C-alpha cells in the first residue's frame, strides 16, 4: 500500500526545491518552511525527509542563507 503524500509535504517540497534551484534561502523562507512542516502539529515521514535533505544541503553549503 502506497502512503499518500500530505498537502503540506507538497508545499514544503516546492519551497525546498526553489531554494535548491536558487542555491540560497532567506531566513524568512526558512521560517515559512518550518511553519509549513509543523502547522498540522505532526511532521510526517515525507516532511522529515525533505527537512533533513535541506538541512544537509545548508550544512554542505550547497544552499546558503542570504539576507
N, C-alpha and C positions, 0 to 999 in steps of 0.2 A: 504494500500500500504506500503510495506516494504522499509525503507530507505537503500540505498546502502552504505556500509562502504568504505571510501576512501582508496586508496593505502597507503597514509601517515599514516592513523589511524592504518592500519595493521602493518606497520613497527614500529610505536610507541608502539603498544601492545607488539610486540616481544621484544623490548628493555626493556619495563617496566616489563614484565613477567620474563625476565632474572634477573633484579635487585631484584625482589621479591624472586625468587628461590635462589639467592645468599645471600639474606638479606643484600646486600650492593650495593652502587653505587659510582662511581667516579665522580668528578666534570666534567671531560671530557664527560663521558656518559650522565650526566645530561644536559650538554650543547648541546649534539647531540640530545637528546630527545626534548629539546625546539626548536632547529633548525628544526627538522622534523615537529613539530606541526605548526610552523609558515612559513615554506618555500613557501607555496602556498598563503600566505597573508590572510588566513582565518582559524580559529580554529573551526572545525565543532563540532557537539554535541558529537560524539564518542571521539574525541580528548580531549575535555573539561572534559569528564567523566574520561578518563584514567589519565590525568594530575592531576585531583582532587584526585583520588584514590592514586596515587603515593605520592602526597604532604601529604595526611593524614597519609600514612604509614611512611613517613620520620618524621613527627611530633610525631607520636606514637612510633618512634624508632624501628619499625619493619623492616625498611630499613635504613641502616646507611651510611653516607658519609665516604669514605675511601680515603686516599692519595695514 
